[in-house]
Amino acid sequence: MEVEAIRERWAGMVNSALEHAQVAERVDHRSYERQGLDIEPTVKMGHASAAIERRASAEQIAAGKEPHAVTPRGQMNEAIMEKRGLGFYIERGQERIREWSHQLRERADLAMQGMSSLVQGAARAMRSGLQTSSEGGFGAVPALDQSPQRDQVPAIELDQSGQRGRDRQREQELDRQRGRDGPDIGFGR
């Protein structure tokens, strides 16, 4: 019987046992390359090296130390496994970054839509206000001394609103420089 057939039969038996035990993982007898995976395989360890590694690991654990490989093949396999772990860690990190950037883009789009609606609503209100005030002449515009009095606000709050205004102006200037100064709301350019 060929080695490949033995491996395939063994994988089938293991997978049957895993299924019977209701474990989701499955065994694939094919090489990583044949599976289409870009994973570096570990080095074959003989029975002597494996026995040395088991003994050393048990001694290290008994001494309260972190177990590590002691044979050259074991050390090579340890390095391969560490490299694999780093690769998976990097992939997960890149995936998280892609998710976060997608979420940020969605939030920015929602904010832009909200801002656009706000500006359009303000423009409509200004247009309707200008139309009524022009119809009634100057009498329709309230005098300065009749405008509602502002409550006294601490200087720090005034500065914060001023800073927000400066930040908004800076963003608008950057948008204009990029040629994206928003939707046309009827005031001309």
Buried (B, 14 or more C-beta within 10 A) or exposed (E): EEEEEEBEEEBEEBBEEBEEEEEEEEEEBEEEEEEEEEBEEBBEBEEEBBEBBEEBBEEBEEEEEEBEBBBEBBBBBBBBEEEEEEEEEEEEEEEEEEEEEEEEEEEEEEEEEEEEEEEBEEBEEEEEEEEEBEEEEEEEEEEEEEEEEEEEEEEEEEEEEEEEEEEEEEEEEEEEEEEEEEEEBEEEE
